[in-house]
Amino acid sequence: MDPREQTPIANHTVADDVVGLASGVLLTTLGTHILIHEGLITGQTAGLALVISYATNWPFGLVFFLINLPFYGLAMIRMGWRFTWRTLVCVAALSAAIPWAPDVLPIGNAHPLVCAVVASTAVGVGLLILFRHHASLGGIGILALYIQDKTGFQAGWFQMAIDAAIFAAALYVISPELLAVSFVGVAILNVILALNHRRDRYIAR
């Protein structure tokens, strides 16, 4: 028998969760700050919030927080109260931190492609940490799981369709060059999540 199969499951302590959630929010805030600085977008709820923010000049943090509000009911139904309140806290923390980011972490001139790679890596690792501490940044992913449960339509296909719509809308607010760079970033983010967000590789609760 593989020795790993005999290892007992170690639950997260309160301290584990506090540090994990704080680290996840910090990394996702850093990545989002870089995206905003360079005028790039990403997928899912954050991508939709970025497009709306660019089109209206409304603060990203406010848009992101408001967009997520309708999804908490679905999160409670689909994922339970613990996931829901942790996600609410993480969304609120990111929304509150983003306006301060340019003052505490100014970014100079940088190549957009490098920024897309760094930002997407930071967001990907941050999301992995949040997922592993039973939280997320809410939004469209929860809706995708809910629709899959109710209709059988695959969540992955639904999310892909939403991302395609977001990128199509982004053509009206950013240049084709920045859109192409953003696409590279989204691809990197999805690869990071696909390779690492696996229950068979992480068993702590």
Accessible surface in RSA format (square Angstrom, percent):
REM  Atomic radii and reference values for relative SASA: ProtOr
REM  Chains: A
REM  Algorithm: Lee & Richards
REM  Probe-radius: 1.40
REM  Slices: 20
REM RES _ NUM      All-atoms   Total-Side   Main-Chain    Non-polar    All polar
REM                ABS   REL    ABS   REL    ABS   REL    ABS   REL    ABS   REL
RES MET A   1   175.04  90.6  93.35  61.8  81.69 194.5  99.85  84.9  75.19  99.6
RES ASP A   2    50.81  35.6  37.73  37.6  13.08  30.9  21.80  51.3  29.02  28.9
RES PRO A   3   106.04  77.3  98.64  89.9   7.40  26.9 100.41  82.9   5.63  35.0
RES ARG A   4   186.98  78.5 177.31  90.4   9.67  23.0  79.25 108.3 107.73  65.3
RES GLU A   5   125.37  72.0  88.81  67.2  36.57  87.1  42.11  81.4  83.27  68.0
RES GLN A   6   125.15  70.0  96.36  70.4  28.79  68.5  36.08  76.8  89.07  67.6
RES THR A   7    80.23  57.1  67.07  68.0  13.16  31.4  51.92  69.7  28.30  42.8
RES PRO A   8   110.81  80.8  95.14  86.7  15.67  57.0 106.56  88.0   4.25  26.4
RES ILE A   9    83.63  47.6  58.69  43.7  24.93  60.1  58.71  42.3  24.91  67.6
RES ALA A  10    70.20  64.5  60.41  93.2   9.79  22.3  66.73  94.0   3.47   9.2
RES ASN A  11    92.01  63.4  73.32  70.9  18.69  45.0  22.19  53.4  69.81  67.5
RES HIS A  12    34.85  19.0  15.06  10.5  19.79  50.6  12.59  13.0  22.26  25.9
RES THR A  13    77.73  55.3  70.57  71.5   7.17  17.1  74.34  99.9   3.39   5.1
RES VAL A  14   122.60  80.7 116.63 105.6   5.97  14.4 118.22 102.7   4.39  11.9
RES ALA A  15    66.14  60.8  57.95  89.4   8.19  18.6  64.09  90.3   2.05   5.4
RES ASP A  16    61.85  43.3  54.69  54.4   7.16  16.9  11.39  26.8  50.46  50.3
RES ASP A  17    16.43  11.5  16.43  16.4   0.00   0.0   6.75  15.9   9.68   9.7
RES VAL A  18    92.64  61.0  88.29  79.9   4.36  10.5  91.30  79.3   1.35   3.6
RES VAL A  19    97.57  64.2  94.85  85.9   2.72   6.6  97.44  84.7   0.13   0.3
RES GLY A  20     6.57   8.1   0.00   N/A   6.57   8.1   6.32  17.3   0.26   0.6
RES LEU A  21    23.45  13.1  23.27  16.7   0.18   0.5  23.45  16.5   0.00   0.0
RES ALA A  22    61.53  56.6  47.63  73.5  13.91  31.6  56.45  79.5   5.09  13.5
RES SER A  23    39.15  33.1  35.68  47.6   3.47   8.0  18.46  39.3  20.69  29.0
RES GLY A  24     0.00   0.0   0.00   N/A   0.00   0.0   0.00   0.0   0.00   0.0
RES VAL A  25    17.74  11.7  17.74  16.1   0.00   0.0  17.74  15.4   0.00   0.0
RES LEU A  26   124.46  69.3 120.98  86.6   3.48   8.8 124.33  87.3   0.14   0.4
RES LEU A  27    49.40  27.5  49.35  35.3   0.05   0.1  49.40  34.7   0.00   0.0
RES THR A  28     0.62   0.4   0.62   0.6   0.00   0.0   0.62   0.8   0.00   0.0
RES THR A  29    12.95   9.2  12.95  13.1   0.00   0.0  12.83  17.2   0.13   0.2
RES LEU A  30    55.23  30.8  51.21  36.6   4.02  10.1  54.91  38.6   0.32   0.9
RES GLY A  31     0.00   0.0   0.00   N/A   0.00   0.0   0.00   0.0   0.00   0.0
RES THR A  32     7.90   5.6   7.90   8.0   0.00   0.0   0.52   0.7   7.38  11.1
RES HIS A  33     9.58   5.2   9.14   6.4   0.44   1.1   5.03   5.2   4.55   5.3
RES ILE A  34    15.20   8.6  15.20  11.3   0.00   0.0  15.20  10.9   0.00   0.0
RES LEU A  35     7.39   4.1   7.39   5.3   0.00   0.0   7.39   5.2   0.00   0.0
RES ILE A  36    55.06  31.3  45.18  33.7   9.88  23.8  45.18  32.5   9.88  26.8
RES HIS A  37    81.93  44.8  49.88  34.7  32.05  82.0  43.70  45.0  38.23  44.5
RES GLU A  38    28.17  16.2  16.69  12.6  11.48  27.3   4.61   8.9  23.56  19.2
RES GLY A  39    19.05  23.5   0.00   N/A  19.05  23.5  18.44  50.6   0.61   1.4
RES LEU A  40     0.00   0.0   0.00   0.0   0.00   0.0   0.00   0.0   0.00   0.0
RES ILE A  41     1.67   1.0   0.00   0.0   1.67   4.0   0.00   0.0   1.67   4.5
RES THR A  42    12.94   9.2  12.94  13.1   0.00   0.0   9.92  13.3   3.03   4.6
RES GLY A  43     6.63   8.2   0.00   N/A   6.63   8.2   3.15   8.6   3.48   7.8
RES GLN A  44    49.08  27.4  49.08  35.9   0.00   0.0  44.24  94.2   4.84   3.7
RES THR A  45     4.54   3.2   4.22   4.3   0.32   0.8   3.62   4.9   0.92   1.4
RES ALA A  46    25.92  23.8  24.29  37.5   1.63   3.7  24.29  34.2   1.63   4.3
RES GLY A  47     0.00   0.0   0.00   N/A   0.00   0.0   0.00   0.0   0.00   0.0
RES LEU A  48    62.44  34.8  62.44  44.7   0.00   0.0  62.44  43.9   0.00   0.0
RES ALA A  49     0.00   0.0   0.00   0.0   0.00   0.0   0.00   0.0   0.00   0.0
RES LEU A  50     0.36   0.2   0.36   0.3   0.00   0.0   0.36   0.3   0.00   0.0
RES VAL A  51    13.02   8.6  13.02  11.8   0.00   0.0  13.02  11.3   0.00   0.0
RES ILE A  52    52.69  30.0  50.73  37.8   1.96   4.7  52.69  37.9   0.00   0.0
RES SER A  53    13.34  11.3  11.55  15.4   1.79   4.1   0.13   0.3  13.21  18.5
RES TYR A  54    53.42  24.9  30.68  17.5  22.74  59.2  35.31  26.5  18.11  22.3
RES ALA A  55    64.77  59.6  29.15  45.0  35.62  81.0  34.22  48.2  30.55  80.9
RES THR A  56    56.72  40.3  34.96  35.4  21.76  51.9  41.75  56.1  14.97  22.6
RES ASN A  57   137.18  94.6 107.83 104.2  29.35  70.7  29.80  71.7 107.38 103.8
RES TRP A  58   143.32  57.5 140.71  68.1   2.61   6.1 115.91  61.8  27.41  44.5
RES PRO A  59    79.49  57.9  67.99  62.0  11.51  41.8  79.45  65.6   0.04   0.2
RES PHE A  60    10.00   5.0   4.39   2.7   5.61  14.6   4.39   2.7   5.61  16.1
RES GLY A  61     2.74   3.4   0.00   N/A   2.74   3.4   2.20   6.0   0.54   1.2
RES LEU A  62    92.21  51.4  84.37  60.4   7.83  19.7  88.44  62.1   3.76  10.1
RES VAL A  63     5.86   3.9   4.45   4.0   1.40   3.4   5.84   5.1   0.02   0.0
RES PHE A  64     2.77   1.4   2.77   1.7   0.00   0.0   2.77   1.7   0.00   0.0
RES PHE A  65    60.72  30.4  60.72  37.6   0.00   0.0  60.72  36.8   0.00   0.0
RES LEU A  66    86.17  48.0  78.75  56.3   7.42  18.6  79.02  55.5   7.15  19.3
RES ILE A  67    29.94  17.0  21.56  16.1   8.38  20.2  28.56  20.6   1.38   3.8
RES ASN A  68     0.19   0.1   0.15   0.1   0.04   0.1   0.05   0.1   0.14   0.1
RES LEU A  69    81.64  45.5  69.31  49.6  12.33  31.0  69.52  48.8  12.13  32.6
RES PRO A  70    99.29  72.4  69.90  63.7  29.39 106.8  82.86  68.4  16.43 102.1
RES PHE A  71    26.92  13.5  26.92  16.7   0.00   0.0  26.92  16.3   0.00   0.0
RES TYR A  72    26.11  12.2  24.91  14.2   1.20   3.1  25.10  18.9   1.01   1.2
RES GLY A  73    45.28  55.8   0.00   N/A  45.28  55.8  38.90 106.8   6.38  14.3
RES LEU A  74    33.50  18.7  32.37  23.2   1.13   2.8  32.37  22.7   1.13   3.0
RES ALA A  75     0.00   0.0   0.00   0.0   0.00   0.0   0.00   0.0   0.00   0.0
RES MET A  76    97.05  50.3  88.57  58.6   8.48  20.2  78.77  67.0  18.28  24.2
RES ILE A  77   124.59  70.9  93.20  69.4  31.39  75.7  99.42  71.6  25.18  68.3
RES ARG A  78    81.88  34.4  61.73  31.5  20.15  48.0  11.50  15.7  70.38  42.7
RES MET A  79    56.39  29.2  37.27  24.7  19.12  45.5  42.66  36.3  13.73  18.2
RES GLY A  80    29.29  36.1   0.00   N/A  29.29  36.1  27.47  75.4   1.82   4.1
RES TRP A  81   165.78  66.5 163.68  79.2   2.10   4.9 134.80  71.9  30.98  50.3
RES ARG A  82    90.71  38.1  89.94  45.8   0.77   1.8  25.70  35.1  65.01  39.4
RES PHE A  83    13.12   6.6  13.12   8.1   0.00   0.0  13.12   8.0   0.00   0.0
RES THR A  84     9.89   7.0   9.89  10.0   0.00   0.0   9.89  13.3   0.00   0.0
RES TRP A  85   111.75  44.8 110.50  53.5   1.25   2.9 110.63  59.0   1.12   1.8
RES ARG A  86    22.70   9.5  22.66  11.6   0.04   0.1   0.06   0.1  22.64  13.7
RES THR A  87     0.00   0.0   0.00   0.0   0.00   0.0   0.00   0.0   0.00   0.0
RES LEU A  88    70.70  39.4  70.70  50.6   0.00   0.0  70.70  49.7   0.00   0.0
RES VAL A  89    77.95  51.3  74.32  67.3   3.63   8.7  77.03  66.9   0.91   2.5
RES CYS A  90     0.96   0.7   0.93   1.0   0.03   0.1   0.03   0.1   0.93   1.0
RES VAL A  91     0.00   0.0   0.00   0.0   0.00   0.0   0.00   0.0   0.00   0.0
RES ALA A  92    38.82  35.7  34.55  53.3   4.27   9.7  35.67  50.2   3.15   8.3
RES ALA A  93    40.01  36.8  28.60  44.1  11.41  26.0  37.91  53.4   2.10   5.6
RES LEU A  94     2.97   1.7   2.97   2.1   0.00   0.0   2.97   2.1   0.00   0.0
RES SER A  95    12.50  10.6   8.07  10.8   4.43  10.2   8.29  17.7   4.21   5.9
RES ALA A  96    63.07  58.0  51.05  78.8  12.01  27.3  60.79  85.6   2.27   6.0
RES ALA A  97    37.32  34.3  29.68  45.8   7.63  17.4  35.10  49.4   2.22   5.9
RES ILE A  98    13.11   7.5  11.43   8.5   1.68   4.0  11.43   8.2   1.68   4.6
RES PRO A  99    77.21  56.3  51.39  46.8  25.82  93.9  61.29  50.6  15.92  98.9
RES TRP A 100   169.69  68.1 169.59  82.1   0.10   0.2 146.80  78.3  22.90  37.1
RES ALA A 101     7.97   7.3   6.14   9.5   1.82   4.1   7.95  11.2   0.01   0.0
RES PRO A 102    73.52  53.6  64.46  58.8   9.06  32.9  65.22  53.8   8.30  51.6
RES ASP A 103   112.98  79.1  83.63  83.2  29.35  69.4  27.03  63.6  85.94  85.7
RES VAL A 104   113.57  74.7  82.51  74.7  31.06  74.8  88.56  76.9  25.01  67.8
RES LEU A 105    83.89  46.7  83.84  60.0   0.06   0.1  83.89  58.9   0.00   0.0
RES PRO A 106   103.89  75.7  82.22  75.0  21.67  78.8  85.07  70.2  18.82 117.0
RES ILE A 107    43.80  24.9  24.61  18.3  19.19  46.3  28.27  20.4  15.54  42.2
RES GLY A 108    55.31  68.2   0.00   N/A  55.31  68.2  41.33 113.4  13.98  31.3
RES ASN A 109   167.09 115.2 129.81 125.4  37.28  89.8  37.62  90.5 129.47 125.1
RES ALA A 110    45.91  42.2  21.69  33.5  24.23  55.1  32.69  46.0  13.22  35.0
RES HIS A 111   113.92  62.3 101.68  70.7  12.24  31.3  75.31  77.6  38.61  44.9
RES PRO A 112    40.31  29.4  40.31  36.7   0.00   0.0  40.31  33.3   0.00   0.0
RES LEU A 113    74.32  41.4  74.32  53.2   0.00   0.0  74.32  52.2   0.00   0.0
RES VAL A 114    87.33  57.5  85.15  77.1   2.18   5.2  87.33  75.9   0.00   0.0
RES CYS A 115     7.09   5.4   5.53   6.2   1.57   3.7   1.57   4.0   5.53   6.0
RES ALA A 116     0.46   0.4   0.46   0.7   0.00   0.0   0.46   0.6   0.00   0.0
RES VAL A 117    57.62  37.9  57.62  52.2   0.00   0.0  57.62  50.1   0.00   0.0
RES VAL A 118    71.61  47.1  67.86  61.4   3.75   9.0  70.70  61.4   0.91   2.5
RES ALA A 119     0.00   0.0   0.00   0.0   0.00   0.0   0.00   0.0   0.00   0.0
RES SER A 120     6.42   5.4   4.77   6.4   1.65   3.8   1.65   3.5   4.77   6.7
RES THR A 121    55.18  39.2  55.18  55.9   0.00   0.0  47.54  63.9   7.63  11.5
RES ALA A 122    10.19   9.4   5.03   7.8   5.16  11.7   9.83  13.8   0.37   1.0
RES VAL A 123    16.34  10.8  16.34  14.8   0.00   0.0  16.34  14.2   0.00   0.0
RES GLY A 124     0.00   0.0   0.00   N/A   0.00   0.0   0.00   0.0   0.00   0.0
RES VAL A 125    58.68  38.6  58.68  53.1   0.00   0.0  58.68  51.0   0.00   0.0
RES GLY A 126     0.00   0.0   0.00   N/A   0.00   0.0   0.00   0.0   0.00   0.0
RES LEU A 127    23.57  13.1  23.57  16.9   0.00   0.0  23.57  16.6   0.00   0.0
RES LEU A 128    16.28   9.1  16.28  11.6   0.00   0.0  16.28  11.4   0.00   0.0
RES ILE A 129    43.32  24.7  41.52  30.9   1.79   4.3  43.32  31.2   0.00   0.0
RES LEU A 130     0.00   0.0   0.00   0.0   0.00   0.0   0.00   0.0   0.00   0.0
RES PHE A 131    58.68  29.4  40.08  24.8  18.60  48.4  42.27  25.6  16.41  47.0
RES ARG A 132    73.51  30.9  62.14  31.7  11.37  27.1  19.20  26.2  54.31  32.9
RES HIS A 133    19.68  10.8  18.53  12.9   1.15   2.9   5.02   5.2  14.66  17.1
RES HIS A 134    61.78  33.8  58.18  40.4   3.61   9.2  35.97  37.1  25.81  30.0
RES ALA A 135     0.46   0.4   0.00   0.0   0.46   1.0   0.00   0.0   0.46   1.2
RES SER A 136    12.02  10.2  12.02  16.0   0.00   0.0  11.48  24.5   0.54   0.8
RES LEU A 137    23.76  13.2  20.65  14.8   3.11   7.8  20.90  14.7   2.86   7.7
RES GLY A 138    15.03  18.5   0.00   N/A  15.03  18.5   0.40   1.1  14.63  32.8
RES GLY A 139     0.00   0.0   0.00   N/A   0.00   0.0   0.00   0.0   0.00   0.0
RES ILE A 140     8.61   4.9   8.57   6.4   0.05   0.1   8.57   6.2   0.05   0.1
RES GLY A 141    21.96  27.1   0.00   N/A  21.96  27.1  18.67  51.2   3.29   7.4
RES ILE A 142     7.36   4.2   6.74   5.0   0.63   1.5   6.81   4.9   0.56   1.5
RES LEU A 143    47.17  26.3  47.17  33.7   0.00   0.0  47.17  33.1   0.00   0.0
RES ALA A 144     0.20   0.2   0.20   0.3   0.00   0.0   0.20   0.3   0.00   0.0
RES LEU A 145    54.15  30.2  54.15  38.7   0.00   0.0  54.15  38.0   0.00   0.0
RES TYR A 146    56.10  26.2  56.10  31.9   0.00   0.0  26.14  19.6  29.96  36.9
RES ILE A 147    42.24  24.0  41.66  31.0   0.58   1.4  42.24  30.4   0.00   0.0
RES GLN A 148    54.23  30.3  49.23  36.0   5.00  11.9   9.09  19.3  45.14  34.2
RES ASP A 149    85.21  59.7  48.87  48.6  36.35  85.9  26.18  61.6  59.03  58.9
RES LYS A 150   140.36  68.5 106.84  65.6  33.52  79.8  51.40  46.3  88.97  94.8
RES THR A 151    97.65  69.5  58.12  58.9  39.53  94.2  66.57  89.4  31.08  47.0
RES GLY A 152    50.74  62.6   0.00   N/A  50.74  62.6  32.61  89.5  18.13  40.6
RES PHE A 153   106.76  53.4  99.31  61.5   7.45  19.4 105.92  64.2   0.84   2.4
RES GLN A 154   101.87  57.0 100.15  73.2   1.71   4.1  29.99  63.8  71.88  54.5
RES ALA A 155    10.52   9.7  10.47  16.2   0.05   0.1  10.48  14.8   0.04   0.1
RES GLY A 156    44.78  55.2   0.00   N/A  44.78  55.2  35.58  97.6   9.21  20.6
RES TRP A 157   156.27  62.7 152.48  73.8   3.79   8.9 125.84  67.1  30.43  49.4
RES PHE A 158    32.40  16.2  32.26  20.0   0.14   0.4  32.40  19.6   0.00   0.0
RES GLN A 159    53.64  30.0  53.58  39.2   0.06   0.1   8.58  18.3  45.06  34.2
RES MET A 160   116.81  60.5 110.99  73.5   5.82  13.9  89.63  76.2  27.18  36.0
RES ALA A 161    58.59  53.9  45.68  70.5  12.91  29.4  52.60  74.1   5.99  15.9
RES ILE A 162    46.35  26.4  46.03  34.3   0.32   0.8  46.35  33.4   0.00   0.0
RES ASP A 163    22.79  16.0  22.47  22.4   0.32   0.7  11.85  27.9  10.94  10.9
RES ALA A 164    64.14  59.0  48.59  75.0  15.55  35.4  58.10  81.8   6.04  16.0
RES ALA A 165    61.51  56.6  48.31  74.5  13.20  30.0  56.59  79.7   4.92  13.0
RES ILE A 166     7.54   4.3   4.93   3.7   2.61   6.3   7.52   5.4   0.02   0.0
RES PHE A 167    24.54  12.3  23.95  14.8   0.59   1.5  24.35  14.8   0.19   0.5
RES ALA A 168    55.77  51.3  48.53  74.9   7.25  16.5  52.93  74.5   2.84   7.5
RES ALA A 169    44.41  40.8  37.51  57.9   6.90  15.7  41.84  58.9   2.57   6.8
RES ALA A 170     0.00   0.0   0.00   0.0   0.00   0.0   0.00   0.0   0.00   0.0
RES LEU A 171    97.35  54.2  77.00  55.1  20.35  51.2  77.08  54.1  20.27  54.5
RES TYR A 172   195.56  91.3 159.85  90.9  35.71  92.9 118.05  88.7  77.52  95.6
RES VAL A 173    45.46  29.9  12.96  11.7  32.50  78.3  21.56  18.7  23.90  64.8
RES ILE A 174    18.89  10.8   5.44   4.1  13.45  32.4  14.61  10.5   4.29  11.6
RES SER A 175    44.97  38.0  34.48  46.0  10.49  24.2  36.48  77.7   8.48  11.9
RES PRO A 176    88.02  64.1  82.69  75.4   5.33  19.4  83.41  68.9   4.61  28.6
RES GLU A 177   120.96  69.4 114.70  86.8   6.26  14.9  68.78 133.0  52.17  42.6
RES LEU A 178    44.03  24.5  44.03  31.5   0.00   0.0  44.03  30.9   0.00   0.0
RES LEU A 179    24.44  13.6  24.29  17.4   0.15   0.4  24.29  17.1   0.15   0.4
RES ALA A 180    60.43  55.6  50.66  78.2   9.77  22.2  58.30  82.1   2.13   5.6
RES VAL A 181    25.87  17.0  24.86  22.5   1.01   2.4  25.73  22.4   0.14   0.4
RES SER A 182     1.74   1.5   0.00   0.0   1.74   4.0   1.33   2.8   0.42   0.6
RES PHE A 183   129.39  64.7 129.32  80.1   0.07   0.2 129.32  78.4   0.07   0.2
RES VAL A 184    60.99  40.1  59.25  53.6   1.74   4.2  60.99  53.0   0.00   0.0
RES GLY A 185     2.40   3.0   0.00   N/A   2.40   3.0   2.40   6.6   0.00   0.0
RES VAL A 186    13.31   8.8  12.48  11.3   0.84   2.0  12.68  11.0   0.63   1.7
RES ALA A 187    44.47  40.9  37.22  57.4   7.25  16.5  43.98  61.9   0.49   1.3
RES ILE A 188    46.91  26.7  44.23  33.0   2.68   6.5  46.82  33.7   0.09   0.3
RES LEU A 189    18.08  10.1  18.08  12.9   0.00   0.0  18.08  12.7   0.00   0.0
RES ASN A 190    74.69  51.5  71.39  69.0   3.30   7.9  24.81  59.7  49.88  48.2
RES VAL A 191    82.60  54.4  80.40  72.8   2.20   5.3  82.55  71.7   0.04   0.1
RES ILE A 192    28.06  16.0  26.87  20.0   1.19   2.9  28.06  20.2   0.00   0.0
RES LEU A 193    35.26  19.6  33.98  24.3   1.28   3.2  34.23  24.0   1.03   2.8
RES ALA A 194    70.73  65.0  45.27  69.9  25.47  57.9  57.36  80.8  13.37  35.4
RES LEU A 195   107.83  60.1 106.76  76.4   1.07   2.7 107.79  75.7   0.04   0.1
RES ASN A 196    55.50  38.3  54.75  52.9   0.75   1.8   2.47   6.0  53.03  51.3
RES HIS A 197    96.34  52.7  79.10  55.0  17.24  44.1  50.12  51.7  46.22  53.8
RES ARG A 198    97.34  40.9  88.49  45.1   8.85  21.1  29.36  40.1  67.98  41.2
RES ARG A 199   214.73  90.2 200.57 102.2  14.16  33.7  79.13 108.1 135.60  82.2
RES ASP A 200   103.87  72.8  63.93  63.6  39.94  94.5  50.51 118.9  53.37  53.2
RES ARG A 201   143.36  60.2 109.61  55.9  33.76  80.4  43.19  59.0 100.17  60.7
RES TYR A 202    73.01  34.1  60.09  34.2  12.92  33.6  48.02  36.1  24.98  30.8
RES ILE A 203    87.94  50.0  76.70  57.1  11.24  27.1  83.01  59.8   4.93  13.4
RES ALA A 204    28.84  26.5  16.93  26.1  11.92  27.1  17.05  24.0  11.79  31.2
RES ARG A 205   145.30  61.0 128.28  65.4  17.02  40.5  72.61  99.2  72.69  44.1
END  Absolute sums over single chains surface
CHAIN  1 A    11138.7       9298.8       1839.9       8002.5       3136.2
END  Absolute sums over all chains
TOTAL         11138.7       9298.8       1839.9       8002.5       3136.2
